[in-house]
Amino acid sequence: MTFHTLNELIAEGVRGRYILVRSDLNVPLDGSTVTDDGRIKASLPVLAKLTDAGARVLVTAHLGRPKGAPDEKYSLKPAVARLAELASFNVALAEDTVGRSAKQLAASLQDGEVLVLENVRFDARETSKDDAQRGAFADELVALTGGNGAFVDDAFGAVHRKHASVYDVATRLPSYQGDLVHAEVEVLRKLTSDTQRPYVVVLGGSKVSDKLAVIDNLIGKADTILVGGGMLFTFLAAEGHKVAGSLLEEDQIPVVQEYLRRAADAGTEFVVPSDVVVASKFSADAEHQTVPADAIESSSFGAEGIGLDIGPDSAAAFADRIKAAKTVFWNGPMGVFEFAAFAAGTRAIAEALTVTDAFTVVGGGDSAAAVRTLGFEDSQFGHISTGGGASLEYLEGKELPGLSVLDR
């Protein structure tokens, strides 16, 4: 793929022009408090470049999954407030997306200022499967830019969606790839072509069904796949072990068994934990103990025990594999890291990534939240993706609409 770049747009001249930017402000909230501002910080460089060059910047973004109508719980207010705190330029938020507030504030926007439109998903047309409906919404967004606008997609976390603010506006305006999207694509290319080996992939998270397609595509490409998180119990069951009350997707057992067979033939090694931390219940203060992974029901909790983390032996073994690698991709925590008693496995993976000589990629989503929650700095890793779902779909080999539409 070949894209027009942000630097090309700036070289053409943007002073006084309205530039529509799709940013990723989809951050986790605790009430009205942003608990992880990584995506906001990642959006700043492109906005700063444009405002420094004198552009009048209109930002579209989403937060959460509202039902196609305004919902205060999903307002961009907290995200924009944090953006304004971090920014060196003036930032305002419209009360709507393409309504009276958006039109009035856009008309009064000055060179070097930013106006964020309210959550685009407050308009049902944003995510509509109907091309005409999405197109009509895109037309209203484009109308805010006047007759000499341009579009910059800098929201990698949304490029796997064929949504109006991602896809359809790009068919209506001269379109450019933002620096963040460019950086993400370059990183992911390193994971899919000319990858330095050994290539180790660490997969966690709650459900194996969420990772099936990426696992399928990694067999034969990755040298080693380390399995943790809730999905490990489906792997254990596929190997014939009982998992007590742990999370289990029984319908995926045959699929996992087939993956294990294929991997052996393709030269990819699956490594499943040898020990797990089993708790009496899903709670931060639950009683817990470490047991062999093939004897989970031997814990004092019997068939009621719930596996909530990989054990210390497994964490050490995983860390050794990471330290010996040349390329590492990590997506999904090893346990319930939000509970201190079950965060050790995830912490061990993060620590190993900070000391290995490998090129390391943290695949966004819960993994990115975990490393920050556990006190690590972004700079300690080769790259922290802003797009969990988009990263996985890229690695699955899927076409991403938000990228393909920018291909010139």
matplotlib code that plots the C-alpha trace (Angstrom):
import matplotlib.pyplot as plt

x = [0.0, 1.1, -0.3, -0.3, 1.5, 0.8, 4.1, 2.8, -0.3, 1.6, 4.0, 0.9, -0.1, -2.8, -2.9, -6.5, -7.8, -10.1, -8.5, -10.8, -8.8, -10.1, -8.4, -8.6, -9.9, -11.6, -10.1, -11.1, -13.1, -13.9, -16.9, -15.6, -11.9, -9.6, -7.8, -5.4, -4.6, -2.2, -4.4, -4.9, -1.1, -0.6, -3.1, -1.2, 1.7, -0.5, -2.8, 0.3, 1.8, -1.4, -2.0, 1.6, 1.2, -1.9, -4.7, -8.2, -8.6, -11.9, -11.5, -13.9, -13.7, -15.8, -15.9, -17.5, -20.5, -23.5, -26.7, -26.7, -28.0, -26.6, -25.7, -23.9, -22.0, -20.2, -19.6, -16.1, -16.0, -13.5, -11.2, -11.3, -10.7, -7.5, -6.5, -6.8, -4.6, -1.9, -2.1, -0.2, -3.1, -6.6, -9.2, -12.9, -15.7, -18.9, -22.1, -23.1, -21.5, -23.0, -25.7, -26.0, -23.1, -20.7, -21.6, -21.3, -18.1, -16.5, -17.4, -15.7, -12.6, -9.3, -6.0, -4.1, -7.2, -8.9, -12.6, -13.5, -17.0, -19.0, -18.9, -19.6, -21.4, -24.1, -25.3, -26.6, -25.4, -21.8, -21.9, -24.7, -24.4, -26.3, -23.8, -26.2, -26.8, -23.1, -22.5, -25.1, -23.4, -20.0, -21.4, -22.4, -19.0, -17.3, -19.5, -17.9, -14.6, -15.8, -14.6, -10.8, -10.7, -8.7, -8.9, -6.3, -6.8, -4.8, -7.0, -5.4, -7.7, -10.6, -9.1, -10.7, -14.2, -16.0, -17.6, -18.5, -15.8, -13.1, -14.0, -16.7, -15.1, -11.9, -13.8, -15.0, -11.9, -8.2, -7.0, -3.8, -2.3, -1.6, 1.8, 0.3, -1.4, 1.9, 3.9, 1.5, 1.5, 5.3, 5.5, 3.0, 4.8, 7.8, 5.6, 4.4, 7.3, 11.1, 10.5, 13.7, 13.7, 13.1, 9.6, 7.7, 4.0, 2.4, -1.4, -3.7, -7.1, -10.2, -11.5, -9.7, -12.6, -11.4, -8.0, -8.9, -8.2, -4.9, -3.8, -4.7, -2.6, 0.4, 0.8, 3.9, 4.9, 5.6, 8.3, 6.6, 3.2, 2.9, -0.6, -2.0, -5.0, -8.5, -7.9, -5.3, -8.0, -9.5, -6.0, -5.6, -9.0, -7.9, -4.9, -7.3, -7.0, -9.8, -10.0, -12.5, -14.5, -12.1, -13.3, -13.8, -15.1, -16.1, -17.2, -13.7, -11.9, -11.9, -10.6, -7.7, -6.9, -6.7, -4.4, -2.1, -1.9, -1.2, 1.4, 3.4, 3.6, 4.3, 7.1, 5.3, 5.4, 2.5, 3.6, 0.9, 1.5, 2.8, 1.2, -1.6, -2.9, -6.3, -8.7, -11.8, -13.8, -13.5, -12.5, -9.5, -9.3, -10.1, -8.1, -5.7, -2.9, -0.6, -1.1, 0.1, -1.8, -2.7, -4.1, -6.2, -8.9, -6.2, -6.4, -8.2, -11.1, -11.7, -14.0, -15.1, -11.6, -11.1, -7.8, -7.0, -3.3, -0.4, 1.9, 5.4, 7.2, 5.2, 5.9, 9.6, 9.6, 7.7, 10.1, 13.1, 11.5, 10.9, 14.5, 15.9, 13.7, 14.5, 10.8, 8.0, 4.3, 2.1, -1.6, -3.7, -2.9, -1.8, -4.3, -6.7, -4.1, -6.6, -6.4, -3.0, -3.0, -3.3, -1.1, 2.2, 2.1, 1.2, 4.0, 6.5, 5.7, 6.0, 9.3, 10.7, 9.8, 11.6, 14.9, 15.0, 17.1, 14.2, 11.9, 8.9, 5.3, 2.5, -0.7, -2.9, -6.2, -6.0, -2.2, -1.5, -3.7, -2.0, 1.6, 0.5, -1.6, 1.4, 3.7, 5.7, 6.5, 5.7, 9.3, 10.3, 8.8, 9.6, 6.0, 2.7, -0.1, -3.2, -5.4, -6.0, -8.7, -7.1, -3.7, -5.2, -7.1, -3.9, -2.1, -5.0, -4.3, -7.6, -8.2, -8.7, -11.2, -9.7, -6.3, -7.4, -9.5, -6.3, -4.4, -3.6]
y = [0.0, 3.6, 6.5, 10.2, 11.4, 14.1, 15.8, 15.9, 17.7, 20.2, 20.9, 21.7, 24.3, 24.1, 27.6, 28.7, 25.4, 23.1, 19.7, 16.9, 14.5, 11.1, 10.7, 7.9, 9.3, 6.0, 5.9, 4.0, 6.0, 5.8, 8.0, 11.2, 10.4, 9.1, 6.1, 5.6, 8.6, 6.7, 7.2, 10.9, 11.4, 9.4, 11.7, 14.9, 15.0, 15.1, 17.7, 19.8, 19.5, 20.7, 23.6, 24.7, 24.9, 27.1, 24.6, 24.8, 21.3, 19.5, 16.2, 13.3, 10.5, 7.9, 6.6, 3.3, 1.9, 4.1, 3.1, 5.6, 8.5, 11.0, 9.4, 11.4, 8.3, 8.2, 11.9, 12.9, 15.6, 13.8, 12.9, 16.4, 17.9, 15.8, 16.6, 20.3, 19.9, 18.2, 20.4, 23.5, 24.7, 25.8, 22.9, 23.2, 20.5, 20.9, 19.8, 17.7, 16.2, 17.9, 20.0, 23.7, 23.7, 22.0, 24.4, 27.5, 26.6, 25.4, 28.7, 30.6, 28.4, 30.3, 29.2, 26.9, 25.9, 22.5, 21.7, 18.2, 17.1, 15.2, 11.3, 10.4, 7.2, 9.4, 9.4, 6.0, 6.7, 6.5, 2.7, 1.9, -1.0, 1.1, 2.8, 5.7, 6.4, 6.5, 8.6, 11.1, 11.5, 11.7, 14.5, 16.5, 16.0, 17.1, 20.2, 21.5, 21.8, 24.2, 24.0, 23.4, 20.7, 17.5, 14.4, 12.8, 9.4, 9.2, 6.7, 3.3, 1.8, 2.4, 1.5, -2.0, -0.4, 0.7, 3.7, 7.1, 9.0, 6.5, 5.2, 7.3, 10.8, 9.5, 8.9, 12.6, 14.5, 14.5, 11.9, 11.4, 8.9, 10.3, 9.8, 7.5, 5.2, 5.2, 4.2, 1.4, 0.0, 0.0, -1.8, -4.5, -5.0, -6.1, -8.7, -10.1, -9.8, -10.0, -10.8, -11.3, -14.8, -16.3, -14.8, -15.2, -14.4, -14.1, -14.4, -13.9, -12.4, -14.1, -16.0, -18.1, -17.4, -13.8, -14.9, -17.8, -16.0, -14.5, -17.9, -19.5, -17.0, -17.2, -21.0, -21.4, -17.8, -17.5, -19.8, -19.9, -19.0, -18.6, -19.1, -17.4, -15.6, -17.2, -18.8, -21.1, -23.3, -24.2, -25.2, -27.3, -28.9, -29.6, -31.5, -33.6, -31.9, -30.8, -27.1, -27.0, -23.8, -21.9, -20.1, -22.7, -22.5, -26.1, -25.5, -24.3, -27.4, -29.2, -26.1, -25.8, -29.5, -28.9, -25.9, -28.0, -30.7, -28.1, -26.3, -29.4, -29.9, -26.3, -25.8, -23.5, -24.5, -23.8, -23.4, -23.8, -23.0, -25.7, -24.2, -21.8, -19.7, -21.0, -19.0, -19.8, -17.2, -14.3, -11.6, -9.5, -10.9, -14.5, -17.4, -18.8, -21.3, -22.4, -25.9, -27.9, -27.0, -30.6, -31.0, -27.9, -29.8, -30.9, -27.4, -27.1, -25.6, -28.7, -28.5, -25.0, -23.5, -20.8, -20.2, -16.5, -16.3, -18.3, -19.7, -18.5, -21.4, -20.6, -16.9, -17.6, -20.0, -17.5, -14.8, -16.9, -17.5, -13.7, -12.9, -15.3, -13.9, -11.3, -10.3, -10.4, -9.5, -9.5, -9.3, -10.1, -10.2, -13.4, -13.2, -10.8, -8.1, -5.7, -7.8, -7.5, -11.1, -12.2, -9.7, -11.5, -13.3, -10.2, -8.3, -11.0, -10.7, -6.9, -7.0, -9.5, -7.3, -4.4, -6.3, -8.4, -7.2, -8.2, -5.8, -5.7, -4.8, -4.5, -5.1, -2.4, -2.8, -4.6, -5.3, -1.5, -0.8, -3.5, -2.2, 1.3, 0.1, -1.9, 1.1, 0.6, 3.5, 3.4, 4.1, 0.8, -1.1, -1.0, -0.1, 0.1, -0.1, 2.1, -0.4, -3.8, -5.0, -3.4, -4.9, -8.4, -8.0, -6.8, -9.9, -12.1, -10.9, -9.1, -6.1, -3.0, -0.6, 2.5, 1.7, 0.4, 3.5, 5.7, 3.6, 5.9]
z = [0.0, -0.7, 1.3, 1.2, 4.3, 6.8, 5.8, 2.2, 3.4, 5.5, 2.6, 0.4, 3.0, 5.6, 7.1, 7.3, 5.9, 7.8, 8.3, 9.5, 11.8, 13.0, 16.3, 18.9, 22.2, 23.2, 26.7, 29.8, 32.4, 36.1, 36.2, 34.7, 35.3, 32.5, 34.0, 31.0, 28.9, 26.5, 23.5, 24.2, 24.4, 21.2, 19.4, 20.4, 17.9, 14.8, 16.2, 17.2, 13.8, 12.1, 14.6, 14.4, 10.6, 11.1, 10.3, 11.7, 13.0, 13.4, 15.4, 15.2, 17.7, 19.6, 23.1, 24.1, 22.4, 22.7, 21.0, 18.2, 20.4, 22.8, 26.2, 28.8, 30.0, 26.7, 26.2, 25.1, 27.8, 30.1, 27.2, 25.8, 29.2, 29.5, 25.9, 26.7, 29.8, 27.7, 24.6, 23.7, 21.5, 22.2, 22.4, 22.5, 22.4, 20.5, 22.2, 19.2, 16.1, 13.1, 14.7, 15.7, 18.2, 15.8, 13.0, 15.1, 16.7, 13.5, 11.8, 14.5, 14.7, 14.2, 12.7, 15.0, 17.1, 17.6, 17.8, 18.9, 17.7, 20.3, 20.1, 16.5, 17.7, 19.1, 15.4, 14.4, 10.8, 11.9, 12.3, 9.8, 7.5, 4.9, 2.6, 1.9, 5.6, 6.4, 3.3, 4.4, 7.7, 6.1, 3.8, 6.9, 8.5, 5.3, 4.9, 8.2, 6.3, 3.7, 0.1, 0.7, 3.4, 3.8, 5.9, 8.1, 9.7, 12.9, 14.7, 14.2, 16.8, 14.4, 11.0, 11.1, 11.1, 7.9, 9.7, 8.3, 10.1, 9.2, 5.7, 4.0, 4.7, 3.1, -0.2, -0.2, 0.8, -0.1, 2.5, 4.3, 6.7, 10.2, 11.8, 14.5, 11.9, 9.9, 12.9, 13.8, 10.3, 10.1, 13.4, 12.4, 9.2, 11.2, 12.8, 9.5, 7.1, 7.5, 11.2, 13.2, 14.9, 17.3, 17.1, 20.3, 20.6, 24.1, 24.0, 27.0, 27.8, 28.8, 25.8, 23.2, 20.8, 20.6, 19.4, 17.1, 13.8, 14.9, 16.3, 13.0, 11.0, 13.4, 13.1, 10.9, 11.3, 15.0, 16.5, 19.9, 21.2, 25.0, 26.2, 29.4, 30.7, 30.8, 27.4, 28.9, 30.4, 27.1, 26.0, 29.1, 28.5, 24.9, 26.3, 28.5, 31.8, 34.2, 34.9, 37.8, 37.8, 35.6, 32.5, 29.7, 26.2, 25.6, 22.1, 21.2, 22.5, 19.1, 17.4, 19.8, 19.4, 15.7, 16.2, 18.4, 15.7, 12.9, 15.0, 15.5, 11.8, 11.0, 13.5, 15.9, 19.5, 21.9, 25.5, 28.0, 31.7, 34.0, 37.1, 37.8, 40.7, 41.8, 43.9, 45.9, 44.1, 41.7, 44.2, 45.1, 48.6, 47.6, 49.2, 46.6, 46.1, 43.3, 41.9, 38.8, 35.7, 35.1, 38.6, 39.2, 41.1, 43.6, 45.2, 48.5, 46.6, 44.5, 41.6, 42.7, 42.3, 39.7, 37.9, 38.0, 37.0, 35.6, 38.3, 39.2, 37.4, 34.3, 34.6, 34.9, 31.9, 29.8, 30.8, 29.7, 26.3, 25.9, 26.9, 24.3, 21.5, 18.8, 18.2, 20.7, 20.3, 23.4, 23.5, 26.6, 30.3, 31.9, 34.8, 36.5, 36.9, 38.4, 41.6, 43.2, 44.2, 40.6, 38.8, 39.2, 35.8, 33.9, 35.7, 34.9, 31.2, 31.3, 33.2, 30.7, 27.8, 29.4, 29.7, 26.5, 23.5, 21.3, 19.3, 21.6, 20.8, 23.3, 21.4, 22.8, 24.7, 28.1, 27.6, 27.3, 30.3, 32.3, 31.8, 32.8, 35.8, 37.0, 36.9, 33.7, 31.4, 27.6, 26.9, 28.4, 25.4, 21.7, 20.9, 22.6, 20.1, 20.4, 18.7, 20.2, 17.8, 14.8, 15.6, 15.9, 12.6, 10.9, 12.2, 11.1, 7.5, 7.2, 5.0, 7.2, 5.5, 7.1, 5.6, 2.2, 1.6, 2.0, -0.5, -3.5]

ax = plt.figure().add_subplot(projection="3d")
ax.plot(x, y, z, "-o")
ax.set_aspect("equal")
plt.show()
